[in-house]
Amino acid sequence: MACGISCVDNTLNRLFKKLGVFIGRHPGYFLIVPVLLALLCMTGFQQIKYEIDPEYLFSPIRGEGKTERAVVEEFFKVNYTHRFNVGRITRPGRFGRVIIVSKDSDSNLLRREVFDELRELDEIIQNTTATYDGEEFTYRDACAKWENECYFNDILNLDHIIDDVESGTLNLTWPIMFNPVTWDAHTFPVYFGGTQVSEDNMIVSVPSLQLVYFVTADTKRQDERGAAWEEAFLEIMGHYEDNNLFKHISIARFASRTLDHELEKNTKSVVPYFSSTFLLITLFSIITCMMGDVVRSKPWLGLMGNVSAVMATAAGFGLAMYLGIEFIGINLAAPFLMIGIGIDDTFVMLAAWRRTSVKLPVPERMGHMMSEAAVSITITSITDMISFWIGVVSPFQSVRIFCTYSGLAVAFTYLWHITFFAGCMAVSGYREKKNLHAIFHCKIMPESVAIKEKKSWIYRKFWTGGINRDDPDNPIDNKEHMLMAFFKDYVASFLNKGWVKALVILIFCAYLGGACYGLTNIKEGLERRKLSKDGSYSIEFFDREDAYYREFPYRIQVVVTGDLNYSDPITQMQIEIVMQQLENTSYVTSPLYSESWLRSFLSYVERNNDYLNITLDSEQDFIDALKEYWLFPANPFSLDVKLNENGTRILASRFMVQAINITDTNHEKEMLHDLRAICKAAPINITIFNPYFVFFDQFELVRPTALQAMIIGAIIMMIISFIFIPNFMCSLWVAFSIVSIELGVAGYMSLWDVNLDSISMINLIMCIGFSVDFTAHICYTYMSSKAKHSDERVREALYSLGLPIVQGSCSTLLGCIALIIANSYIFLVFFKMIFLVIFFGAMHGLFLLPVLLSLFDPSNAGDEDEKDSNLSALEKNHPFYLPHPTLALTNYGSKTFLNAPYKTYMEEKDLGLGTSGEDSSESSSSKSQRRQALEDETTRRRYQEGWRRSSSHNLNTSNPNHFQPILDLYGYESERMWKSKRFVYDTEQERQKSLHNTYRRQSDDSNLTCDDSPTTPSKHYNEHNRRKKSHDSDERPQRKKHNEGGLYKQNPHRTNSQHNLYRPHKSTSQQNLHQTSNHQLKHMGDIRFD
């Protein structure tokens, strides 16, 4: 590995290679056992626990709102049966609520015809029949009561005076007014919405009115009974509204079960698209796994990759259900993600298989494939699992449940792919080994054989494939994958241009600028209407509530606890100061809307002290007077004081303030923060509470939780990257990519109308793992490359993973199409954020990261030195190889060397008649053969001698780092170095051999003619040339001159081969031969010995 020696990486390579070899030898076990395990785990679906409670899922597990509620309920438990007061509830309970607006052109509801229909509506609701446990009941049988009277909307009593109000003879006073007929105290802000008030506080117009109906929920049975009534309420209201049975009023309905229903509808909306999505992704996988070679195509592996992911997801879900983990609707987004992850791993493994040698046995090919691909998918699977497990510690139960299910699904998908899918690949490998058709599994012939047998074009196109085992290296059967070659030859070459790199950096800077702009405009909070499916009846209700009932939205309870003496003026002053501080904030309205038993009691005593004749100096006197004059049962203030068992001390007390003009979730978060800060700064124990504060806590925690998860995730991913890719700069670039992608997703999601809430936080946590996938693949392949130049590493990385990244991206996005069709905000958020992370991740992996790696190459030159230190001295001195030329079929059925700079032996023969032809007679033929054999033997010996002496020279050179490779094939360099005494021999055997060579050269020189060069290596060759020159009539035609590139040339169509040498042709001029040979042989120094 170019980036360093990694114990983890090497160990995994060895283990996965052994696993791949074992799978290749015994694929049956890996096909049967995973299927049986999946079936066993899927039996866990029988124990499913479906959870739809919004509070349980979307509120913080240990939020302050729940702590505050526990404090309130400890002292002030709600009694729905006898002592129910709507302003003092601690939980939503069971209720039905309607918001009414006018249907006609007159928006004012203060009309006789409107109140007549309101009375009719009230009768319909109260008389609606529900069934529970075989018992039929109405609202009057299950209503929440105050002093044995059902909770009643007293605003309907205005029908007694509505004629006077409509005619203008009677004005309604804002905000409170006593009914002159029934003497009811009408608190108009509770019922009227969007009220127009004159300067003298007279009501001018009422565009909206709401009615609320509460049922008992003290026990579990009462709660279930109330749920049955809510179902009947929603059904009857829907019937009247949908059929326009009211002429003047329009109804928007809501119940405590509405959000539960909406979450369930969201779940059901995506289920019908499971099968169609699976078919779509399967079709895509099958098509993209096919090639022009019908033997090497893998369409069925595309299908089995999907099957493996589905099986693994089902097994992971079943195991989670066995563990008793609740199942939620959001989990149904996970299978689409898992199919995308599984198909991504499928494409990576198939790409690694294509890079293995087709000549190897299947087990060896499996070993090579697993050692390369399994390590890469291990990195991405571990990062995906850890990103989900980071979410398991989230304070939101919905995030925990989703991440638990998804984490298990990722783990199972990984295990199933290195076992079950690997077994499928082994079976496909044996099919390929037998040269069987990829679809029909029938024996077919290679294309090279079909060409030789002159098969038709259609036959060669659709019914040939594989390789010819008799000639496995021929170029016809070894064509590159077109799309893989496209990334290497075009995309990589394009990215290696300087101006393109600059353009990529500029685009990246613009991308970061847009992300930062989006971050400054991000909105927080989960709006309730977004939990509802498009077209739901609840959306209209939420819209009307936001339009008309945001002026006085929440009744806030202020609870004082602790050992306090309420008769002490100091305690009274401390409570009053806190109340005034709360009322003076912009979130709380004037004291007119507040309820303080202490304030009203002290005022009452002060006003009536003349005839009451009581003192409040001692605690006991204070409590006695309080119980006698103020805490009588009919007074709602009796619900606000909690005495001890003896009634001698106040344990806790409660006060009420009214929130005003809270318009959105950010405003709700700010209100909650400021009011809590006031209470925490108070000298006494004070708690504020409203049932909706439990949900508001998520607004406080979403931002820090998401930020913390992203930071921790980026650090962990960097550590994992360094473990598997042991180069600090490389790991730093991976971490940089993670941060960049996360910033992009968070920034652009806000520009795409996605708020920062618990749903988007799930996706941000998930994106931590997904952002690593493509970048880790590219970085690992780049650093694993043996190429020395960064541009070549980019080519290899994109050649290996360009196509799998595109395939994985497209398959994941195709799998998420169903999330759009479901028409649900929850699943739409999933699609938007998955699209962003997949798109940005692919762009980083395909374009940005290769550019950054090539500009700031993290490879260490010392690594090569460390690698070379393990080689022998001879291996160091010859870092190149001489490749076999590739054989190609000619039109005549024979073979010739492809792109060879020389002719073959048979092509050089003079086939004409005459004395110059070597094969013109038997005598000349035998002489030629003997001469050729002698020349070949001489050439072989001098070839070996040249390599050995060249090696000895370089081993003893003064500068060992400077190597000049010399192949002394004919003894020229040896003679030159011998005469210059540059060879030094250490043994007596070498000295004797050198003396013998000297004597032989002197003997040869004595036989040379004037036409021969003194450096001619063989007298037999010279004599043969002289004989040829003497026969002018049969002189051979002038041979073509060789190209300047040298006689020994690497075939561009071959990447790995053993070295092979061929005897070069001799020119007529021996001096030219000497110069040309030296030039061409030195050119071989650029070729790498592998």
N, C-alpha and C positions, 0 to 999 in steps of 0.2 A: 504494500500500500504506500502511495506516494506521500501521504501526510504523516506517516509515523507508524510505529509498530504497536498494535493494540492487542492486548491479551484477550480482551472481551471479543473483539472482532474475529481474531484468529480462532478462538475457541468456538464461537458460534459457527464460523465457516466449517470447521472440522465436524462439529456435531450435526449441522444440517446436511453436510455432504454425506455423512454416514446414514442419516435418516433418509435422504433421497435415494441412496443406493439400496437401502433396505426396502423402501417403498417400491422401487423399480423391480426388485426381485419378488416381492410378496404384495402385489397391489390389492389382492382380494380382501385381506384383513382390513385395509384402510377404506374399503368401500362398504363393508358390512357393519363393522363395529360402530362408526359414527352414526349410521342410520339407526341402529338399535338404541344407542344412547340418546339420540334426539327423540325417538318415540317414547322412551322412558321419561325423559324430562318433560315432555309435552303433556303427560298425565297430570302435571301440576295445575293445568288450566281448570281442573275440577274444583280447585280450592281458591278460585279468584275472589278477591275482596274489592269490589268496585267502590271508589270514593269520589264523591262529587261536592262535598261541603266546601264552599268558597273560603270560609274563614279558616278552615283547617289547611287548605292548600295554599292560599295566597297571603296569609298574614304571617309575620315572623313567629317562629316557634317560641321564643322567649322575649317577645316584644313587651315594651313598657305598658302598652294598652291592656294586655292580658294581666299583667301584675296589678295595674290600677283597677281592673274589673274585679280581681280577686279581693282587693281591699274593700271595695264597695259592697260586694256580695257577702263579705264576712259580717258586715253590720246591717246591710239593708237588702235583704233578700226580697225579690219581687213576689208578691202573692197575687196571682191572676184570678183566683177564685173569689176573694172577698175584698182585697185592698189594692186594686189595680189603678195606677195612675200613669198615663202615657208619658209624661215628662220625666218619670223616674225609673224607667225600665233600664236594665243592664244588658239585655240581649234583645235582638230583634224579635224573637218569639215567632208566633204564628199569626199572620194577619193578611188581610186583603185591603188593597188601596186603589182608589180610582182618582184620576185627575180629569176634570170635566172642562171643556171649552165649548163655545157656541158654534153651531154649524152654519147659521145664517150670517147675513152681512152685519148684524148688530152684535158686536163682541161682548157687550156688557151683559152679565148674567143676572143682574138685579132686575129680573122681569118675572111676571106672574107665570107665563107659559114655561119658563125655564124651571122655576121652583116646583111647579106641578110635576114636571118630568123627574126632577130630583127626588120628590117624594115617592114617585112610582119606582124609581131606581132603588131607593132605600128599602122599599117593601119587597122588591124582587130579591135583593141580596139577603135580607133577613129570613125570607121564606124558602130560600134555596135548600134543597134536600141533598144531603151527602150520606154515604154509606161507609161504615167501618165495622169490621168484625161481625157482619150480618145485621148491624143495627143502623137504622135510618134516623137522622137527626138534622136539625136546622141550626142556624146561627144562634138563635135564642137558647138552644140547648147546650151550646159549647162556648158561649161568649165570655170574655173576661168581664169581671164585675167589680163595681165599687158599691159597697154596702148593699149587696144583693140586687143591684140594678146593673143590667148590661151596659157596657160602654156604649155611649150614644153620641152621635154627632149633633150637638146642640145647635149648630149653625142652621139646621133645617127648620128650627122654630122661627126663623125669620119669615116663614111663609105667612105667619099671623099678621105681619106688618108690611109685607112686600108691596102691597098695593099702594100704601102711603109712601113707601120709599120710591116706587116707580113714578108716582105722580109728583114727587118732590115735596110733599107736605111733611115728610119725616126724613131727617138726615142721619146717616150712620156716622158715628164718631170713631176716628182711628186713634189708638189701636184697640181700645176696650170700650164696650158699651153694654149697659144693662137693657135687656129687653123689657119694654114697658108693659107687655102682656104676661110673659112667663117669668119675668125677673131673673132670667138666666144672664150670667155674665159672659158675653160673647168676646172671646179673644180672637179678633179677626186675623192676625198674622198666621195663626195656626191653620186656617182654612182658606183664606183668600190668597191668591198669587198674582203678582204683577199689578197690584192695586194702585190706582191713580188717586192721589189725595190732594185736596186744595190746601191753600196756605193756612186756613183756619182748622186743619185736621179733619175735614169732612170728606167722606169717601165719594168720589165722583164716578168711578167705573171699576168693575171687577171683571177682568177677562178670563180668570181661571178660578176654579174651586175644587178642593179635594175632600174626599170622604175616606175614613179609615175604619176598619173593623178588625178588632183583636179577639182571638179565641184563647182559651186556657191552654197552658203548656207547662204546668207545674211538675207533672210526672211524665214518664216515657210514654205511657199509654195515651195521656192527654195530648202529648206532642204528636204522636202518630195519628190520633183522631183529628187534631187540628190540620195536619197535612192533608188528610182526606177532604176536609172542608175546603181547603185552599184549591184543591183540584176542581171541586164542583164550582167554586167561585170563579175561577179563571175560565172554565168552560162556559158558564152562563153569560158572563160578561162578553166573552168573545162572540157568542151567538148573537147577542143584541147589537154589538158594534159592527160585526161583519155583515149583518143583514139589514143595517140601517133602520132598526125598529124604533129609534127615537128620532123625532122630527127636529128638535131644537138643540140637542146636546150631543157631543161626541165624547166617547169614553176611552181613556187609556188606562189599562189595568196593570196591576203588579201585585205579587205576593212574595212571601219570604222564600218560597220554593222556585221562584222565577230564575234566579241565577243557577240553581241546581239543574233546572230544566235546560237552560241554555248551554251549560257545559256538556250535558248529555247529548244535546242536539249537535254540538260541535263534534263530539265523538262519532256519532252516527253518520255525520255528513261525509266523512272521509272513508268509511268502511266500504261503500260500493265501488270505490276506485282501486282497491287493492289488486283485483284480478287484472283489470285493464292496464294498470301501471306495470305489473309484473310482465304481462305480455309485451308491452312496449319496450321495456328495458331488455327483455329476452331477445326480441327481434333485433334491437340495436346491437346487442352483444354478438349475436350470431353473424350478423352482416359484417361487423368490424373484425371478427375473428377469421374471416375467410380471406383467401389469397388466390392469386392466379394459378398456383400449384394446388391441384385438387387433392393431393396427398398430404401436403404440409398444412393445408387449411384446417382450422379447428372449430367448426361451427358448433359441434356438440359440446365442446368445452365452454363456449360462451353460454350455452344453456345450463350446463352443470355448475358454472360459477354462480349463477342466480339461484339455482337450487341449493347450493351449499350455503349461501348467505341466508336464504329463507329458513332452512333447517336450523342453522345456528341461532338465528334470532328467536325462533320458536322455542328452541331448547333453553336459551338464556332466560326468556320470559317465564317458561315453565318452572325453572329452578327458583326464580325470584318469588313466584307464587307459592312454591313449596316452603320458602323461608318466611312466609306470612307477610310479605310486603304488599301494601295496597296497590291497586292498579288504578290509574287515572287516564282520562281521555287524551291528555297530551302525549302519553306513551305511544299512541298510534302513529305519531310522526316518526318514531324510531325505526320501524321496519323499512321505510323509504330510505332513510339515511344508511342503514346497515347494508341494504342492497347496493347502494352506491359505493360504500367502503369495500364490500366484497368484490364487486366488479373491478374496482381499482386494483385490488390485489391480484385478481385474475389476469388483468392485462399486463401487470408487471411480471408475473410468473411466465406468461406466454412469451413476452419479449425476451426474457432470459433464456427460455427454451430455444428460441430461434437463433440465439447466438452460440449455442453449443454445436459441436461438430456432428454432422449427420453420420459420420463413419463410426462413431463410438457406439458401443452397446447401450441399450436403453437404461440399465441401472447406472452406468457412468454418466450418461446425459442427465438423468434425474439428479445425480449427485452434484454435478456442476450447476445445474439450474437451481437447486435448493441452496447451495452454498452462496450463490449470487443474489437470488431474488428473496429468499427467506430472511436474510439479514436485513434487507431493505424494508420489507413489509413488517418485520419485527419492530424496527424503529418507529414506523408510523402507527402500528397497532398499540405499542406501549404508550406513545404520546397521546393517542386518542383515549385510551383507557384512563390514563392519569388525569387528563383534562376532565373527564366525566367524574372521576373520583374526587377531584377538587370540588366539584359541585355537590358531592355527598355531604360535605360539612357546611353547606349553605344554611342560613337561618330560615329558609323557606321550604316547607314540606314538599311543595310541588316540584321544586328544583331537586330536592333530595331523591324523591321517588323516580323522577325521569332519569336522572343521572345514574341511579342504581341500576335500573332496567337497561339503559343504554350501555353502561359500562360492562355489564355482564354480556350483553349482546355482542359488543366489540370483541371481548375475550373469546367468546364461543366462535365468532366469525373467523378470528385468527386461527384458532385451533382447528376448525373444520377445514380451512383452506390449506394448512400444511399437512393435513391428513387425508380427508375425504377428497378434496379437489386434487391434491397431489396424486392420489391413487387413480383418479380419472385421467390425469395427464400421463401416468405410466401406461395405462391401457391404450390411450391414444398413441403413445410412443411406439408400442408394439405394433399397432396398426400401421403407423408410418414406416416402421422397420420392414414390414411385409409388403410395403407399397400398395396398400389398399386404399380405395376411394374414401374420401373423408365423410361422405354422406351415405353412400350405398354399400361401402365395405366390400367391394369386389376388387379383384386383382387387376391392376392396370400397368401399362408400361411407361418408363420415363420418356420425357420429351426427346432426349437425344436419340433414343432407339427409334422413336416414332419418325423422326426426321430421316434417319438412316433407312428405315423401311418405307419412306415416302408416303406417310399417312397424310390425309387431308388436313387442311387448316382447321376445320371445325373439330375434327378428332383430336388434333394436338391441343386445341384450346380448352376443350371441355372433358377430355378423357385421358389426359396424360399428367404425370406428376411424379414426384420422388426423384431418386437419383439412380443412376446406373451403377450397380455394385461392382461391375468390372472396370468401370472408369469413373470413380466417385468425384473426381476433381474437375470434370469438364465444366466449362462455363455455362453451357446451355441448361444444365440441371441445377446450377447453383446461383440463381439470380437473386439479387438483393430484394428485400421487401421494399416496395415502391415508396410507401409513406415513411418508413424509417430512413431510407436513403434521402428523401426529401428534406427531412430535418437536418441531416448531416451535410448535404451538398448545397442546400439553399438557405435554410434558416440560419444554420451556424455560420456559413460563409457571410451572410448578410450581417449578422451580429458582430462578426470579427472586424468589420470595417470601422474605422475611427469615427467617422461622422455619424454612423448609426449608434455607436456607444454614447456619443454626446447627446444625440436625440433622445435615447432611452433615459438618460439621466435627467434631461430637461422635463420629459413627460412625467417622470417620477416626482420631481419637485412640484410640478403642477398638481399631481395627485395628492401629495402631502398637504399642499395649500388648501385644496378643496376639503380634505378630511378635517383639517384644523378649523376651517370655517364652520363645518357642520357641527363640530364639538362645541363651539361657542353658542350654537342655537339648539342644543339638544333639550328636549322636554322630558320631564320625569313624571311618573305616575301611570297607573293602569286605570283608565276610564272605564266605568262600569258598562257603558254601552258597547265597548269593544269586546266584552265577554259574550255578547249576544250575537247570534248568527244574523246575517243580513236578511231583512224581511221579517224579523221577529217582532211580536207585539210589544216587547219590552223596550225596544229602541224608541218608539214613539213616546212611551212613558218617560224615559230618561231625558229625551229632548224637551218635553214639556216641563219636567222638574227643573232642568237647568235654566229654562227660559223664564219661569214664573216663581220658583221657590228657592232662589239663591239669596234672597235678601235676609231671610231669617231661617237659616238652614238647620242649625243644631242647638239643642238644649243641653248645656254643659253642666254637669254636676261637680260641685266643689266640696270635697269631703275632708273634714278635720278629724284627726285621730290623735290619740295619746292621752296621757294623764294630765288633764287640764281642769282648772277650777273656773267654770264659766261665770261664776259670780264675781271673779276678780276683774276689775276694770282694765287691768293691763292685758289680760287674755282677750277681753272684749275688743280692746283697741287693736291688738295684733290681728284679730280676725277681720275687723273692719278695714284695716289698712290694706290687707291682701285683697279683699273684695274690691276696694276702690282702685287698686292697681290693675286688677283684671278688667274692671269696667272702663278704665281710662285707655285701654289699648284700642287699636283700630279694628280689632277682630271682635270686640264685644260691644254691644249696644248700651244704652243709658240704664241707670238703676231702675227706671220705670218697668223694665222687662225682667228684672232680677227678682228672685225669691230668697229672702233671708229670714228664717224664723227668729233669729236673735235680734235682728234689726227691728222687725215688726213687733216682737214681744216687748222689747225695751221701750219702743215708742208707745205701745198700748198701755203699759204700766205708767209711763210718764204722763200720758194724757188723762188717765183715769185714777191717778193715785189718790185723789181727794176722797173718793168714796170706796176705793179698794182697800186702802189702809193696810198695805203690805210693805215689807222691807226685803231687799235682795242682798243684804250685806253678807250673809253666810251662804255657803254652798247648799246647805240643806234647805234654808228658806227659799233660795233661788229655784231649786228643783221642785219643792212643794208648790210654789206659785206657778211654775211652768206647767206642771201636770194638772193643776186645778183650773187654770184660766186659758191655757193655750193648746195643750196636747189632747184635746178631746177627740174621739174617733172620727167625727165628721170633718174635722179640719185636716187638709192634706199635710199640714206641717207636722202632724203626728207621725208621718212616715220619715221625718228628717232628723229625729233625735233617738239615739240608741242608749238606753239606760242599762245599768248592770242588773243582775238578778234581783237585788234588794231594792232597786229603784232609788239608790242613794247617790249615784254618781253617773255622770254622762261619759260614756265610753267613746262615742263618735257622734258627729253631727254633719248635716248636709245642707248645702246652699245651692242655688241655681242661678246661672247667668245665661244670657242669650247671645249666641254668635250672630254676626251680621255681615252681609256682603262677602261671603266666601264663594268665589266664582270658579276656581279651578283647583286642580290637585296641588300645584305649587303653592297656592294660597293656603290650602289646608295644611301643608307641611310647615309653612312658616308660622301659621297660627299655633299649631301644636307645639312647635319648638319654643316660641316666645312665652306661651302660657305656662308651659312646664318650667321654663327658666324662672319665672316669677315665683312659682310654688316652691322650687328648690331653694330659692334665696330667702324664703320666709323663715322666721325663728320658730315656727311651729310646724308640725307634720300636716301638710296639705296635699291632697291628691285631686287632680281634675280627671273627669271621665265623661265619655259619650260612647255608646256602642260602636260607632263607626271609627273611633280612635284605634281600635284593634287593626283595622285595615289601613289607616293612615300611617301606621308604623313602617309599612313597607317603603313609603316615600323617603323616610329617614335612612333606611338601610340599603336601598338598592344601589345607590351610587358608590358608597364605600365598599360594599360587598363585591360589586362588579370590578372595581378598581383593584381591590386586594386580590381577587381571583386571577385577574389578568397578570398582575405583577408576579405573584407566586408561580403561576403557570409558565410565564416566560422564563423565569429562573430555572424551574425544574426542566423545562424543555431544553434549555441551554446545557444543563448538566447531562441530560440524556444524550444530547447530540455529541458532547465531548467524549462520552463513554464509547459511543459507537463510531464516531468520526474524530479520532484523537488529534485534533489540531485546534488550538485555541482560536485562531483567526476564523477558521471554518465554522466553529461553534458560535462565534460571535456574529457571523453573518446570518446564521440560522436564527439566532435570537433577534437580530435586527429585523429579519423578515417577519418574524412573529409579531413584534411590536408594530411594524409598519402595517401589516395586514389587519391587526386588531384596531389600530387607529383608523384605518380606512373603513372598516366595517362599522365602528362606532360613529364615525363622522358622517358617512354617507347614509347610514340608516336614518339619521335625523332628517336629512334632506329628502328621504323617501317616506316621510310621515310615519316613522316608527319611534315610539317613546321609549325611554329607559325605564323599564318595569320588570316585574318578575319573569314575564315571558321572554322579553328580549335578553334579560340577564342569563337565562338558560342557554340561549343561542350564543351569547358572548363567551360563556364558559366552554361551550362545545367548540366554538371557533378556535380556541387556543390549540386544541389538538388538530383540527382540520388544517390550520395554517401551517403546520409542520410538514404535512404529508408530501406535498410536491417539492418544497424546498429541501427537505431531508433527502428525498430521492435524488434530486439533481446534485446536491452537495456531496452525498456519499459516492455517487458514480464519478463525479469530477475528481474527487480526492483519491479514488481507487484507480484512476487511469494511470497507465504506465508511460503515457506520452510526456515528453519533457516540456513542450511549449504549451502555453495556456490556450492558444487558439485550437490546438489539436485536442486538448482536454475538453473544450467546449463542444467540439464536433463529436467526440465520443459520448459525452453526457447526453447531448440532444439526440444522437443516433439511438442510444439505448432507451431513453425515457421520454423523448418528445411525443411519440405516438401514444404510449400508455397514459401520459398526463392528459392529453386531449381526449382520449377515450374515457378515462376516469371522470374527467370534468363533465363531459356530455352525458354520461350515464347517470351521474349523481343529479344533474339538473333535470334530466328526463324523469327520474324517479320522484322528483319533487313537484312535477307538474300537477299531480293530483291535489297537492296542497293549495294550489290556486283555484282549481275547479271546486273545491269544497266550499269556497265562499265564506270562510270564517276568518276573523281577525287573528285568532291564535295561530292557525296554520298558515295564514298569509304572512305573518311575521317570520315564521319558520322559513318559508320559501325565500322571502326577501333577504334574510340574513345568510341563508345557505348559499343563495346565488352570489351575494357579495363576497363571501369568504372563498367560494370555489373560483370565482372569476379573478379576484385579486391574487389568490394563491397560485392559480395557473399563470397569470401574467408575471408574478414574481419568479416562478420556477422556470418559465420558458424564456423570459427576456431579461428581467432585472438581475437576477442572481447570476446567470452566466456572464453578464457584462461586469458585474462587481467582482466576481471571482477571477475573471481574466485581467481586470485592471489591478486588483490587489491580490495577486496569486498567493494563496496561503500556503503553498507547498514549500518545503524546506530543502534547500540544496543539500544539506547535510544528510538527508535521508538517503540520497543516492550513494553518498560515500559510505554510509553505514551498510547499505545493501551490497555494495561492491566489496566491502571488507570481508564478506563471507565467501567470495569467489577465489578460485585459485589464481596464481600469477598468469598462467596461460590464458585463462578466461578473461582476465582483465585486459590483456593486450589485444584481444580480438572481439570487440563489442559489435560484431555485425554478422550477418548470415548471407549466404548466397542462395537465393530461392530457386526452386524448380520452375522452369518455364511451364506454362499451362498448355496442355495438349488440346487441340481443336480438330474437329472432323472436317475434312475437305469434301468437296462435291463428288470426289471419286471414292469416298468411303475410307480413305486412308487418314492418318493422323499427322499433323504438323505442329510445330511450336508456334503458339500464339504470340505475335508481336516480337518474334525472335530476330536479333540482328545478324544471325548467321543462317546458313542453309544446313539441312540435314545431310547425312552422309549420302544417302541415295539420290538426293537432289543434285549433288555436286558431280556425280559420275557423268563421264562423257559417254553417252549412249550411241554415238556414231561409230562408223567403221574406220579403221586405220590403225597404224602402229602406235599412235599416241594413246589410244583407249586402253585403260587399265584392265578392262574385262573383254578385250577384243579376242583374246585367245586364252586357252587354259594355262599356258606358261606364264603369260603376263599376269593373269589373274592370281595364280599362286604366288608369284613374286610380289605382287601388290599386297596380298594378304600378309605375307611375311613381313614386308616392309612396314605395313600398317601396324601389325602387332608389335614390332620392335619400337616404332615411334610411340605407340601408346604406353608401352612399359617404361620407356625413357621419360616420357612426359609425367607418368604417375610418380616415378622416383624423385624427379626434380621438383615436382609439386610438393611432395612431402618434405623434401630437403629445404625448399624455399620457406615453407611455414615454420619449420623447426628453427632454421637460422634466423629468420625474422623475429621469432619469439625470443631467441637467445639474445639478439641484439637489443631488443626493447627491454628485456629484463635487466640488462647491464648498462642501460643508458644513464647518463647523469641526471636527467630530468624524467623521473618516472611518470609524472603527470602529463607529459607531452608525448603522445603516442602517434606515430606515423605508420599505419598498417601497410605492409609490403607483402605481396604474394609473388615470390621469385619462382615463377613457373618454369622458366627456361634457363635459369642460372645467371642471368645478366647481373642482377644486383648482388648475388652471391660472389660472382667473380670480382665485381668492383669492390665490394667490401673486403674480400680476401686480399686483393692487391694492396688495399689501403690498410690492411691489418686491423680491421675493426672487429673481426671475430676473435673471441678469446675462448678457448676450450679448456675445460677443467680436468678432463680425463684422458688417459692414454689412448683409449679407443677413439675418441674424437680426433686426436692428433694423427693417428694412423689413417683414419678416413680422410682427413684433409690432405695428407701426402699422396694418397691414392688418387684423389680427385685432381690434384695438381698435375700428376703424371699423365692422367687421362686427357686433361685439357691440352697439355703440350703435344701429346701424340695426335690429337685431333687437329691441332693447328698446323701441323706439318703437312697435312693432306689438303689444305685449303687452296683454291685457285684464286686468281686475281679478281674474279667476280664475286668472291665470297667475302662477307664481312668477317673480321677477326673474332667477332663475338657470336658467330653462328653456333647454335647449340648442338646440332647433330649433323655428322658428315653424311649419314644416309639421306637425310632430307636434301642436302646440297647436291649430292650425286643424282638424286631423282630429278631435281630441277634442271641440272645440266642435260640429262637425257631428254627431258621434255623440250628444252630449247633447241636441241639438235634436229628435231623433226618439225621443220617449218610448215610442212604441208598439213600436219594435223595439230597445229598449235591451238590450244583452247582459247575461246573468246575471253576478252578482258573481264575479270570479275568486278562486281560492284564494290565500291569503296565503303568501308564501314562508317557508321555515323560517329560523330565526335563524342557521343555520350559514352562510348566504351563498349567493349565486347560483352561484358558481364552486366546485365541489367535486371533490376527487380521487376517482376511482372506486376503491374498495377492491380490486377484482378486477384492477386493472392496476398494474404496477410501473414500466414504462418506456413513455413515449409522447411524441410531440411535443405542444407546447401548442396549444390550440384555444380560441377565444373564441366565445361566442354572445351575441347582443343580448338584454339582459334586458328583462323586461316593465316597462312604466311603470304606476305606480299612479295613481289619480285625484288623489291629493294630491301635488303636486310637492314640497312640503316633506318629506313622508315619503319620497318617492323620493330626495331629496338625502341624507337621513340614513341610509336603509337601504343605499343604494348605497355610501356611504363605509364603513359598517361591514362590508359584505360584501366589498368590494374589499380592505380592509386585512386581512381574514381570510386572504387569499391569501398573505400574507407568510410563513405557516407552511409553505408548500409549497416543496419543494426543486426547484431547476432543475438537471436532470441532463444 
